[in-house]
């Protein structure tokens, strides 16, 4: 079992992300933002990448590994992405 954390598909969907086709050994999830698109890429080696397109420009917000869901939520807040589940969940 890995010592690193990756958010589940269910959690990402609850945050409004939709799964998209991706190359082998990775999973891509995206959601619209106020001024572009937010994308999370999960890799088989437990690495995670957060990408953001703003006004047609690609910004790389984070690439690395996480230890817990709490760290994932902090990361989302640090890159100014919504990190709370909708009240109905």
N, C-alpha and C positions, 0 to 999 in steps of 0.2 A: 504494500500500500504506500502511496506517495505521501510525503510530508508536506506537499504543496497543495494549495486550494485552487479550484476552478469553479466558478459559478455554474449551477445546473441550468439546463435548457429551460426548466420550469421557472426558475428565478429570473432569468433574462427575459422570458416572455412576460412575466408579471411586471417587469420594469418597462415593458413596451417594445422590446427588441423582437425582431422577426428573423428567423433563420434563413440564410441564403446559401446558394450553391457555393462551394469552395473547393480548392485543390485538395488532393489527398493529405491526410494527417493533420487537418485543421478544420475548425467549425467557425463560420462567420455569422454574426448577428448584428443587425443594424436597426436604427430607429431615427426618425426625423428629429431635428432640433429646431430651435427658433430661427437659426440662420444657416442651416446646412444638414449634415448627416453625421450621426455618431455610430461607430462600428467597433465591435469587440471581436477579436480573433482569438480562439482557443486552440492551442497546439497540443499534439500528443505528448510532448515532453513536459507538460504542465506550465509552459510559458503562456503569457497572455499579452495581447497588444490592444491598446485603445487608440483608435484613429478618429480624427474628426475632419470633415470637410466644411469649411466656412467660406461662403461667397466664392466657391469654386477653387479654393486653395486647400491642399491637403496639409493637415497639421498632425504630427505624431505626438501624442500626449504621454504615452507610457509603453514600455516594453519590459517585461520581467516576469517574476513569479511572486505569488501571494501566499500568505500563511493561513488566512482565515476569511470568512465572509465579512467580519468586521473590518478587516484591512481592505477588502474589496470596496465596501461602502465608503470608507475614508478616501480611497483613491478616486472614486467617482466624484466625491465632494471637492477634492483638490483640483480636478480638471473642470469643475463647475458643471457637472452633469447631475441631473436629478438622481438621488440615491435612496428615496423612500418609496415604499410600495403604495399603490393607491389605497384609500381607506376601505374599500370593499373587500380587500384581501386579508 
